[in-house]
Amino acid sequence: MLVRDAMSTVVLTIGPTHTLRQAARLMSARRIGAAVVHDPDTCGLGIITERDILDAVGSGMDPDRETASAHTTTDVVFAAPAWTLEEAAEAMTHGGFRHLIVLDGDGPVGIVSVRDIIRCWAPARHRQPAAAAG
């Protein structure tokens, strides 16, 4: 199976001046764990994850004053839609992260997460009807 088959095509792109609270609200509303940070003046594309926000808030930083740029990972490993899920999982394991931005051409077309990969690899679960109490 390929990354294109597993990735989420809901790509939230925010700017570097978004506060952590704004980023968290947008991510929560879309039920996603990462956002692409686009900063054309510096690094181009980066990523901020729910873990980055949690770490910042947990260490006492003010989510209304801290900006995404201060917590963005800019040394990003990108995936291609034609990568296999094994290649994506290997990149995640090697890099110690849980999300990959999927690029096709000039921009992001998706994000693939560990959860997406597990969802594809896990066997389908068949719910058995609950046994009647007897």
NUKE-542779 format. One line per field, with one value per residue: residue number from 1; residue in three letters; chain; x, y, z of N, C-alpha, C in turn. Coordinates in nm, 2 decimals. Layout:
% residues N
k [NUM, ...]
r [ALA, ...]
c [A, ...]
nX [X, ...]
nY [Y, ...]
nZ [Z, ...]
caX [X, ...]
caY [Y, ...]
caZ [Z, ...]
cX [X, ...]
cY [Y, ...]
cZ [Z, ...]
***
This chain:
% residues 134
k [1, 2, 3, 4, 5, 6, 7, 8, 9, 10, 11, 12, 13, 14, 15, 16, 17, 18, 19, 20, 21, 22, 23, 24, 25, 26, 27, 28, 29, 30, 31, 32, 33, 34, 35, 36, 37, 38, 39, 40, 41, 42, 43, 44, 45, 46, 47, 48, 49, 50, 51, 52, 53, 54, 55, 56, 57, 58, 59, 60, 61, 62, 63, 64, 65, 66, 67, 68, 69, 70, 71, 72, 73, 74, 75, 76, 77, 78, 79, 80, 81, 82, 83, 84, 85, 86, 87, 88, 89, 90, 91, 92, 93, 94, 95, 96, 97, 98, 99, 100, 101, 102, 103, 104, 105, 106, 107, 108, 109, 110, 111, 112, 113, 114, 115, 116, 117, 118, 119, 120, 121, 122, 123, 124, 125, 126, 127, 128, 129, 130, 131, 132, 133, 134]
r [MET, LEU, VAL, ARG, ASP, ALA, MET, SER, THR, VAL, VAL, LEU, THR, ILE, GLY, PRO, THR, HIS, THR, LEU, ARG, GLN, ALA, ALA, ARG, LEU, MET, SER, ALA, ARG, ARG, ILE, GLY, ALA, ALA, VAL, VAL, HIS, ASP, PRO, ASP, THR, CYS, GLY, LEU, GLY, ILE, ILE, THR, GLU, ARG, ASP, ILE, LEU, ASP, ALA, VAL, GLY, SER, GLY, MET, ASP, PRO, ASP, ARG, GLU, THR, ALA, SER, ALA, HIS, THR, THR, THR, ASP, VAL, VAL, PHE, ALA, ALA, PRO, ALA, TRP, THR, LEU, GLU, GLU, ALA, ALA, GLU, ALA, MET, THR, HIS, GLY, GLY, PHE, ARG, HIS, LEU, ILE, VAL, LEU, ASP, GLY, ASP, GLY, PRO, VAL, GLY, ILE, VAL, SER, VAL, ARG, ASP, ILE, ILE, ARG, CYS, TRP, ALA, PRO, ALA, ARG, HIS, ARG, GLN, PRO, ALA, ALA, ALA, ALA, GLY]
c [A, A, A, A, A, A, A, A, A, A, A, A, A, A, A, A, A, A, A, A, A, A, A, A, A, A, A, A, A, A, A, A, A, A, A, A, A, A, A, A, A, A, A, A, A, A, A, A, A, A, A, A, A, A, A, A, A, A, A, A, A, A, A, A, A, A, A, A, A, A, A, A, A, A, A, A, A, A, A, A, A, A, A, A, A, A, A, A, A, A, A, A, A, A, A, A, A, A, A, A, A, A, A, A, A, A, A, A, A, A, A, A, A, A, A, A, A, A, A, A, A, A, A, A, A, A, A, A, A, A, A, A, A, A]
nX [0.08, 0.04, 0.16, -0.01, -0.26, -0.31, -0.27, -0.39, -0.59, -0.66, -0.51, -0.39, -0.27, -0.08, 0.04, 0.37, 0.32, 0.10, -0.05, 0.02, -0.22, -0.41, -0.32, -0.36, -0.65, -0.73, -0.63, -0.76, -1.03, -1.03, -0.97, -0.70, -0.35, -0.13, 0.01, 0.10, 0.35, 0.38, 0.63, 0.73, 0.94, 1.15, 1.22, 1.05, 0.86, 0.75, 0.67, 0.43, 0.33, 0.08, 0.22, 0.43, 0.30, 0.19, 0.42, 0.53, 0.33, 0.31, 0.56, 0.52, 0.50, 0.32, 0.04, -0.10, 0.09, 0.31, 0.45, 0.39, 0.62, 0.83, 0.82, 0.82, 0.92, 1.17, 1.35, 1.26, 1.14, 1.02, 0.75, 0.67, 0.38, 0.39, 0.55, 0.60, 0.41, 0.58, 0.82, 0.76, 0.71, 0.96, 1.11, 0.99, 1.04, 1.32, 1.37, 1.24, 0.98, 0.62, 0.47, 0.45, 0.49, 0.33, 0.45, 0.38, 0.48, 0.50, 0.38, 0.23, 0.03, -0.09, -0.09, 0.07, 0.04, 0.15, -0.07, -0.24, -0.09, -0.10, -0.37, -0.41, -0.26, -0.36, -0.56, -0.89, -1.15, -1.39, -1.70, -1.84, -2.16, -2.29, -2.31, -2.61, -2.74, -2.78]
nY [-0.12, 0.23, 0.56, 0.76, 0.63, 0.61, 0.86, 1.16, 1.40, 1.64, 1.91, 2.13, 2.45, 2.69, 3.02, 3.16, 3.34, 3.27, 3.21, 2.97, 2.89, 2.96, 2.78, 2.54, 2.55, 2.54, 2.30, 2.12, 2.17, 2.05, 1.80, 1.69, 1.61, 1.76, 2.05, 2.22, 2.46, 2.75, 2.95, 3.18, 3.37, 3.26, 2.95, 2.82, 2.55, 2.40, 2.20, 2.18, 2.01, 1.85, 1.76, 1.94, 2.17, 2.09, 2.04, 2.30, 2.44, 2.29, 2.34, 2.59, 2.80, 3.08, 3.02, 3.22, 3.40, 3.28, 3.20, 3.00, 2.99, 2.97, 2.71, 2.54, 2.26, 2.27, 2.12, 1.91, 1.59, 1.49, 1.31, 1.12, 1.08, 0.83, 0.67, 0.37, 0.24, 0.11, 0.25, 0.50, 0.44, 0.36, 0.60, 0.75, 0.61, 0.61, 0.89, 0.96, 1.07, 1.13, 1.22, 1.28, 1.52, 1.52, 1.57, 1.68, 1.78, 2.12, 2.17, 2.08, 1.79, 1.63, 1.47, 1.21, 0.99, 0.81, 0.68, 0.67, 0.48, 0.25, 0.21, 0.12, -0.11, -0.27, -0.55, -0.59, -0.54, -0.74, -0.69, -0.88, -0.98, -0.90, -1.15, -1.29, -1.23, -1.49]
nZ [0.00, -0.06, 0.04, -0.06, -0.04, 0.23, 0.35, 0.51, 0.35, 0.45, 0.50, 0.72, 0.69, 0.84, 0.94, 1.04, 1.25, 1.38, 1.70, 1.96, 2.08, 1.88, 1.68, 1.81, 1.84, 1.57, 1.48, 1.66, 1.59, 1.34, 1.40, 1.38, 1.41, 1.35, 1.19, 0.89, 0.87, 0.70, 0.59, 0.40, 0.42, 0.55, 0.63, 0.45, 0.43, 0.73, 1.02, 1.28, 1.57, 1.78, 2.00, 2.01, 2.09, 2.33, 2.48, 2.50, 2.64, 2.87, 2.98, 3.08, 2.91, 2.76, 2.58, 2.43, 2.37, 2.26, 1.95, 1.65, 1.50, 1.68, 1.76, 1.56, 1.36, 1.14, 1.00, 0.81, 0.71, 0.41, 0.25, -0.04, -0.25, -0.37, -0.22, -0.03, 0.24, 0.41, 0.36, 0.46, 0.73, 0.81, 0.77, 0.97, 1.20, 1.20, 1.22, 1.45, 1.47, 1.43, 1.21, 0.86, 0.61, 0.31, -0.01, -0.34, -0.63, -0.61, -0.36, -0.03, -0.02, 0.15, 0.47, 0.64, 0.91, 1.19, 1.30, 1.07, 0.92, 1.08, 1.09, 0.83, 0.82, 1.03, 1.10, 0.97, 1.20, 1.31, 1.45, 1.70, 1.79, 2.11, 2.35, 2.46, 2.79, 3.01]
caX [0.00, 0.12, 0.13, -0.13, -0.37, -0.33, -0.26, -0.50, -0.58, -0.69, -0.38, -0.40, -0.15, -0.08, 0.16, 0.46, 0.28, -0.01, -0.01, 0.00, -0.36, -0.47, -0.29, -0.43, -0.79, -0.75, -0.60, -0.87, -1.15, -1.02, -0.93, -0.57, -0.24, -0.02, -0.02, 0.21, 0.37, 0.44, 0.70, 0.81, 1.05, 1.27, 1.25, 0.96, 0.76, 0.78, 0.56, 0.41, 0.24, 0.02, 0.32, 0.51, 0.22, 0.18, 0.55, 0.54, 0.23, 0.35, 0.68, 0.49, 0.49, 0.19, -0.01, -0.15, 0.20, 0.41, 0.41, 0.42, 0.75, 0.93, 0.80, 0.81, 1.03, 1.21, 1.44, 1.15, 1.15, 0.90, 0.72, 0.61, 0.26, 0.42, 0.63, 0.53, 0.39, 0.70, 0.92, 0.71, 0.73, 1.10, 1.15, 0.94, 1.12, 1.46, 1.37, 1.17, 0.86, 0.50, 0.40, 0.53, 0.42, 0.34, 0.47, 0.37, 0.51, 0.55, 0.32, 0.18, -0.10, -0.14, 0.00, 0.06, 0.07, 0.16, -0.21, -0.28, -0.03, -0.15, -0.51, -0.40, -0.19, -0.43, -0.66, -1.02, -1.21, -1.54, -1.77, -1.93, -2.28, -2.27, -2.39, -2.73, -2.72, -2.87]
caY [0.00, 0.35, 0.67, 0.83, 0.55, 0.62, 0.99, 1.25, 1.51, 1.76, 1.97, 2.27, 2.53, 2.82, 3.11, 3.15, 3.43, 3.21, 3.17, 2.83, 2.87, 2.96, 2.66, 2.43, 2.55, 2.50, 2.15, 2.05, 2.17, 1.95, 1.67, 1.65, 1.62, 1.84, 2.16, 2.27, 2.60, 2.81, 3.08, 3.21, 3.46, 3.19, 2.81, 2.76, 2.46, 2.33, 2.13, 2.19, 1.90, 1.86, 1.74, 2.06, 2.26, 2.03, 2.06, 2.44, 2.48, 2.21, 2.40, 2.72, 2.91, 3.13, 2.99, 3.33, 3.49, 3.20, 3.18, 2.88, 2.99, 2.93, 2.57, 2.47, 2.18, 2.31, 2.01, 1.82, 1.49, 1.49, 1.19, 1.14, 1.00, 0.70, 0.59, 0.26, 0.26, 0.07, 0.36, 0.61, 0.40, 0.36, 0.73, 0.80, 0.54, 0.66, 1.03, 0.97, 1.15, 1.06, 1.27, 1.32, 1.60, 1.45, 1.67, 1.64, 1.90, 2.23, 2.19, 1.97, 1.73, 1.54, 1.43, 1.07, 0.98, 0.67, 0.63, 0.63, 0.36, 0.14, 0.19, 0.04, -0.24, -0.35, -0.63, -0.54, -0.60, -0.78, -0.69, -0.99, -0.94, -0.94, -1.27, -1.25, -1.28, -1.60]
caZ [0.00, -0.08, 0.12, -0.11, 0.00, 0.37, 0.40, 0.52, 0.26, 0.52, 0.54, 0.78, 0.68, 0.92, 0.93, 1.16, 1.35, 1.46, 1.84, 1.99, 2.10, 1.75, 1.61, 1.88, 1.81, 1.43, 1.48, 1.73, 1.51, 1.22, 1.45, 1.33, 1.51, 1.30, 1.09, 0.81, 0.89, 0.58, 0.62, 0.28, 0.44, 0.61, 0.60, 0.36, 0.50, 0.85, 1.08, 1.43, 1.61, 1.91, 2.10, 2.03, 2.17, 2.47, 2.55, 2.53, 2.75, 2.99, 3.04, 3.14, 2.81, 2.74, 2.44, 2.37, 2.33, 2.19, 1.81, 1.59, 1.45, 1.78, 1.79, 1.43, 1.31, 1.00, 0.94, 0.79, 0.61, 0.33, 0.18, -0.17, -0.25, -0.42, -0.12, 0.03, 0.38, 0.48, 0.35, 0.55, 0.87, 0.83, 0.79, 1.10, 1.30, 1.20, 1.26, 1.58, 1.46, 1.40, 1.10, 0.75, 0.52, 0.18, -0.11, -0.48, -0.70, -0.52, -0.23, 0.04, -0.07, 0.26, 0.59, 0.68, 1.05, 1.24, 1.31, 0.94, 0.88, 1.16, 1.04, 0.70, 0.85, 1.13, 1.03, 0.99, 1.32, 1.30, 1.58, 1.73, 1.87, 2.25, 2.39, 2.55, 2.92, 3.02]
cX [0.09, 0.07, 0.00, -0.26, -0.41, -0.33, -0.39, -0.48, -0.62, -0.56, -0.41, -0.27, -0.17, 0.05, 0.24, 0.41, 0.15, 0.03, -0.04, -0.15, -0.44, -0.45, -0.36, -0.58, -0.82, -0.73, -0.71, -0.99, -1.15, -0.99, -0.81, -0.46, -0.12, -0.07, 0.11, 0.22, 0.45, 0.50, 0.79, 0.93, 1.17, 1.28, 1.15, 0.85, 0.82, 0.66, 0.55, 0.31, 0.18, 0.12, 0.40, 0.43, 0.21, 0.31, 0.57, 0.45, 0.27, 0.48, 0.65, 0.48, 0.34, 0.14, -0.07, -0.03, 0.30, 0.36, 0.45, 0.56, 0.86, 0.92, 0.79, 0.94, 1.05, 1.29, 1.34, 1.19, 1.02, 0.88, 0.66, 0.49, 0.29, 0.51, 0.54, 0.51, 0.51, 0.81, 0.89, 0.74, 0.88, 1.15, 1.11, 1.02, 1.26, 1.47, 1.31, 1.05, 0.74, 0.42, 0.49, 0.44, 0.44, 0.34, 0.45, 0.38, 0.56, 0.49, 0.27, 0.04, -0.16, -0.04, -0.03, 0.11, 0.09, 0.03, -0.26, -0.22, -0.08, -0.29, -0.51, -0.35, -0.28, -0.54, -0.80, -1.08, -1.35, -1.60, -1.86, -2.04, -2.25, -2.36, -2.50, -2.70, -2.83, -2.89]
cY [0.12, 0.46, 0.74, 0.76, 0.57, 0.76, 1.06, 1.36, 1.64, 1.81, 2.11, 2.34, 2.66, 2.90, 3.10, 3.24, 3.38, 3.18, 3.02, 2.80, 2.87, 2.83, 2.54, 2.43, 2.50, 2.35, 2.08, 2.05, 2.08, 1.81, 1.61, 1.68, 1.70, 1.94, 2.19, 2.42, 2.65, 2.94, 3.11, 3.30, 3.38, 3.05, 2.75, 2.68, 2.40, 2.26, 2.16, 2.08, 1.93, 1.84, 1.86, 2.16, 2.22, 2.06, 2.21, 2.48, 2.41, 2.27, 2.55, 2.83, 2.95, 3.10, 3.11, 3.43, 3.41, 3.18, 3.04, 2.87, 2.94, 2.78, 2.48, 2.38, 2.22, 2.21, 1.90, 1.72, 1.48, 1.35, 1.22, 1.05, 0.85, 0.62, 0.48, 0.30, 0.22, 0.18, 0.47, 0.57, 0.40, 0.50, 0.79, 0.74, 0.59, 0.81, 1.05, 1.07, 1.07, 1.11, 1.30, 1.41, 1.53, 1.56, 1.60, 1.76, 2.01, 2.24, 2.06, 1.92, 1.64, 1.53, 1.29, 1.06, 0.83, 0.60, 0.59, 0.50, 0.24, 0.11, 0.10, -0.10, -0.33, -0.43, -0.57, -0.61, -0.62, -0.78, -0.81, -0.94, -0.99, -1.06, -1.23, -1.31, -1.39, -1.65]
cZ [0.00, 0.02, 0.07, -0.07, 0.15, 0.42, 0.42, 0.42, 0.32, 0.57, 0.59, 0.76, 0.75, 0.89, 1.05, 1.27, 1.43, 1.60, 1.85, 2.01, 1.97, 1.68, 1.67, 1.84, 1.67, 1.42, 1.54, 1.65, 1.39, 1.27, 1.39, 1.43, 1.47, 1.20, 1.02, 0.84, 0.77, 0.61, 0.50, 0.30, 0.50, 0.56, 0.50, 0.44, 0.62, 0.91, 1.23, 1.46, 1.75, 2.02, 2.12, 2.11, 2.31, 2.55, 2.59, 2.64, 2.88, 3.06, 3.09, 3.04, 2.79, 2.59, 2.37, 2.32, 2.24, 2.05, 1.76, 1.54, 1.55, 1.81, 1.67, 1.40, 1.17, 0.93, 0.91, 0.68, 0.54, 0.27, 0.05, -0.17, -0.29, -0.33, -0.07, 0.18, 0.46, 0.48, 0.45, 0.69, 0.90, 0.85, 0.93, 1.21, 1.31, 1.25, 1.39, 1.58, 1.42, 1.28, 0.99, 0.66, 0.38, 0.07, -0.25, -0.56, -0.61, -0.38, -0.16, -0.01, 0.04, 0.37, 0.62, 0.82, 1.08, 1.25, 1.17, 0.89, 0.95, 1.12, 0.91, 0.73, 0.94, 1.06, 1.07, 1.11, 1.29, 1.43, 1.59, 1.82, 2.01, 2.28, 2.48, 2.69, 2.95, 3.15]
***
